């Protein structure tokens, strides 16, 4: 049996790495931290693409291995796309509960609760080759948490595709419609 090709994910977020591994079973998916590296990459880009490129390029060049990075977040229509690229640190401390509380508070008086999850993937090879893909999933922000599955904003995001909160979805259900799945599906085609 041939060995699986390794993909190094430029993220220390265990949830993200697990999701990517579930969606790319033909690859050995590892975090750069699994390889013994522990450095933080400053995400100072202005778009999801900028941040994904910064992370993928930094890790690929540091390890001299192809690296996959994802920058993703949730964008609320009534808040002009907030929290957007600041989704993970919306409340300032990187805590999912605090981020959810702040988004619910900021939408309190808004009728329009439409939102979308966006994922931009960048696969960066040490030779400078870049492969990208973007995915989205649409829904709305609920008025309170529903369910405990997933991570990030999942408990307050109602998926149009699933007809329920991502917080109630199984991993398989979420992975079948998520922004990350849609981006990875496109990326997988490009990697072939």
C-alpha positions as CSV (number, residue, x, y, z in Angstrom):
1,X,0.0,0.0,0.0
2,X,1.4,3.4,-0.9
3,X,2.0,6.0,1.8
4,X,-0.4,8.9,2.0
5,X,1.0,12.3,0.8
6,X,1.3,14.6,3.8
7,X,-0.3,17.9,4.0
8,X,0.9,20.3,6.7
9,X,-1.9,22.6,7.9
10,X,-0.7,26.0,8.9
11,X,-3.0,26.1,12.0
12,X,-2.7,25.2,15.6
13,X,-6.5,25.0,15.8
14,X,-7.2,21.3,16.6
15,X,-10.9,21.6,15.5
16,X,-9.8,22.9,12.1
17,X,-7.1,20.3,11.6
18,X,-9.5,17.5,12.5
19,X,-12.2,18.8,10.1
20,X,-9.7,19.1,7.2
21,X,-8.4,15.6,8.0
22,X,-12.0,14.2,7.9
23,X,-12.6,15.9,4.5
24,X,-9.3,14.8,2.9
25,X,-9.0,11.2,3.9
26,X,-6.6,10.4,1.1
27,X,-3.9,12.6,2.7
28,X,-2.1,12.5,6.0
29,X,-3.1,15.8,7.5
30,X,-1.0,17.2,10.3
31,X,-0.6,20.5,12.0
32,X,2.8,22.2,11.9
33,X,2.7,22.0,15.7
34,X,2.4,18.2,15.4
35,X,5.8,18.3,13.7
36,X,7.4,20.0,16.7
37,X,7.2,23.6,15.5
38,X,5.5,26.2,17.7
39,X,5.5,29.7,16.4
40,X,2.7,32.2,16.0
41,X,2.0,33.7,12.6
42,X,0.7,37.3,12.7
43,X,-2.5,37.5,10.6
44,X,-2.4,41.2,9.6
45,X,-4.0,40.9,6.1
46,X,-7.1,42.8,5.1
47,X,-9.0,39.8,3.6
48,X,-9.5,36.1,4.2
49,X,-7.1,35.4,1.3
50,X,-4.4,37.7,2.6
51,X,-4.4,35.9,6.0
52,X,-4.5,32.4,4.5
53,X,-1.5,33.3,2.3
54,X,0.5,34.8,5.1
55,X,0.0,31.6,7.2
56,X,0.6,29.1,4.4
57,X,3.7,30.8,3.1
58,X,5.3,31.3,6.5
59,X,4.8,27.6,7.4
60,X,5.8,26.3,4.0
61,X,9.0,28.3,4.0
62,X,9.9,27.5,7.6
63,X,9.4,23.8,7.1
64,X,10.3,23.5,3.4
65,X,7.1,21.6,2.9
66,X,3.8,22.4,1.1
67,X,1.4,24.0,3.6
68,X,-2.3,24.4,3.6
69,X,-3.9,27.3,5.3
70,X,-7.5,28.3,5.8
71,X,-8.7,31.7,6.9
72,X,-12.4,31.7,7.6
73,X,-15.1,33.4,9.5
74,X,-18.7,34.4,9.8
75,X,-20.0,37.5,8.1
76,X,-23.3,39.1,9.3
77,X,-25.1,41.1,6.6
78,X,-26.6,43.7,9.0
79,X,-23.1,44.4,10.4
80,X,-21.5,45.0,7.0
81,X,-19.8,41.6,7.1
82,X,-18.6,41.7,10.7
83,X,-16.9,39.9,12.3
84,X,-15.3,38.7,9.1
85,X,-11.6,38.2,9.3
86,X,-11.8,39.1,13.0
87,X,-14.2,36.2,13.8
88,X,-11.7,34.2,16.0
89,X,-10.9,37.3,18.0
90,X,-14.1,39.3,17.7
91,X,-14.4,39.8,21.5
92,X,-10.7,40.3,21.8
93,X,-9.7,37.2,23.8
94,X,-10.3,34.4,21.3
95,X,-13.0,32.8,23.4
96,X,-15.8,31.2,21.4
97,X,-18.4,32.0,24.1
98,X,-17.4,35.7,24.3
99,X,-17.4,35.9,20.5
100,X,-20.9,34.5,20.3
101,X,-22.1,36.8,23.1
102,X,-20.7,39.9,21.3
103,X,-22.3,38.9,17.9
104,X,-25.7,38.3,19.6
105,X,-25.4,41.6,21.4
106,X,-24.5,43.5,18.2
107,X,-27.4,42.0,16.3
108,X,-29.9,42.5,19.1
109,X,-31.8,45.4,17.4
110,X,-31.3,44.1,13.8
111,X,-34.1,42.5,11.8
112,X,-31.8,41.2,9.1
113,X,-30.1,38.2,10.6
114,X,-28.6,36.8,7.4
115,X,-25.1,35.6,7.6
116,X,-22.6,33.4,5.8
117,X,-19.5,31.4,6.8
118,X,-16.6,32.0,4.4
119,X,-13.5,29.9,4.0
120,X,-10.5,30.8,1.8
121,X,-7.9,28.1,1.4
122,X,-4.3,28.6,0.2
123,X,-2.0,25.7,-0.6
124,X,1.5,27.1,-0.8
125,X,4.5,25.1,-2.1
126,X,8.0,26.1,-1.1
127,X,8.7,26.8,-4.8
128,X,6.2,29.6,-4.7
129,X,3.3,27.8,-6.4
130,X,0.0,28.9,-5.0
131,X,-3.4,27.0,-5.3
132,X,-6.5,28.7,-3.8
133,X,-10.2,27.9,-3.3
134,X,-13.1,29.6,-1.6
135,X,-16.3,28.2,-0.1
136,X,-19.4,29.7,1.5
137,X,-22.4,28.4,3.4
138,X,-25.4,30.6,4.1
139,X,-27.9,30.9,6.9
140,X,-28.8,33.3,9.7
141,X,-27.8,34.2,13.2
142,X,-30.2,32.8,15.8
143,X,-31.2,34.8,18.8
144,X,-29.7,32.3,21.2
145,X,-27.5,29.2,21.3
146,X,-29.1,26.0,20.0
147,X,-27.0,22.9,20.4
148,X,-23.5,22.2,21.6
149,X,-21.8,20.5,18.6
150,X,-19.1,22.1,16.4
151,X,-17.1,25.1,17.5
152,X,-16.9,28.9,17.0
153,X,-20.2,30.3,16.0
154,X,-21.9,27.0,15.2
155,X,-24.4,27.1,18.1
156,X,-25.8,30.5,16.9
157,X,-25.7,29.8,13.1
158,X,-28.8,28.4,11.5
159,X,-27.8,26.6,8.3
160,X,-30.1,27.1,5.3
161,X,-28.8,23.8,3.9
162,X,-29.5,21.7,7.0
163,X,-32.6,23.5,8.2
164,X,-31.1,23.6,11.7
165,X,-28.4,25.1,13.9
166,X,-24.9,24.0,13.2
167,X,-24.8,23.4,16.9
168,X,-27.3,20.5,16.4
169,X,-25.5,19.0,13.4
170,X,-23.3,16.0,13.5
171,X,-19.8,16.2,12.2
172,X,-20.9,14.4,9.1
173,X,-23.9,16.8,8.5
174,X,-21.8,19.9,9.1
175,X,-18.9,18.6,6.9
176,X,-21.3,17.9,4.0
177,X,-22.4,21.6,3.7
178,X,-19.7,23.7,5.5
179,X,-17.8,26.5,3.9
180,X,-14.6,24.6,4.6
181,X,-15.9,21.5,2.9
182,X,-17.0,23.5,-0.2
183,X,-13.5,25.1,-0.4
184,X,-11.7,21.8,0.2
185,X,-13.8,20.1,-2.5
186,X,-12.7,22.8,-5.0
187,X,-9.1,22.6,-3.8
188,X,-9.0,18.7,-4.0
189,X,-10.0,19.0,-7.7
190,X,-7.1,21.5,-8.3
191,X,-4.6,19.3,-6.4
192,X,-5.3,16.3,-8.7
